[in-house]
Structures are given as C-alpha cells and as structure tokens.
Amino acid sequence: MSDGEKTHKLMEQTDKGQKAEGLLHTLKDAFDVLEEQCYEKFRESSVHDHEGHMACAIYMKVLDDVKDRFELAVVDGKAARKELIHLATTQSPKL
C-alpha cells in the first residue's frame, strides 16, 4: 500500500471515529432511557416470566453490542489519528 493510500485509509478511519463519537454522544440519553425501561420491565415482571426475562436479556445484549460498535469505531478513529500524526512528523520531505 502506498503512503497516499495508507494516509487516505487512516483519514477515513479517523472521520468514521469522529462521526461515531458524535453519534454515541447524541444517542447516550436514548440508550440510557431504553436501558432503564428494560430494567423496569424486568423488575415488574413475575419471577416465573422466563420468556420476558430472556427478552430483556436479549434486548440489553443488543443495546450493549450497538454501544460497543460505536465505542470501537471511536477507539479505532483515535488510533488512526495518532498514526496520521506520527506519519506526518516522521516522513521526510520528498524531493
């Protein structure tokens, strides 16, 4: 991969991470509300409501997985940004 291609890929990854961070921040309240609603349904449910408990567990798992995907994109974007900075400071000018 050429330096230009690598730089382009890192820039795309950085941009994706910044967008994910913005979305994660924007959706934080929604995630919190959905999580609280699920916990409330679980607390209100009967001890014998195994299907309801399983549904809550799956719902929470999906919420966690979605948040994890956003957080991974943020981490990857920050790592790409650091690598871009490193490349910019270590590359010698081409004559």
RASULGI-V880156 format. One record per helix or strand. SS is the DSSP state (H for helix, E for strand). FROM is the first residue (numbers start at 0). TO is the last residue. If there is no record, write none. Layout:
ss->SS from->FROM to->TO
ss->SS from->FROM to->TO
This chain:
ss->H from->2 to->43
ss->H from->49 to->89
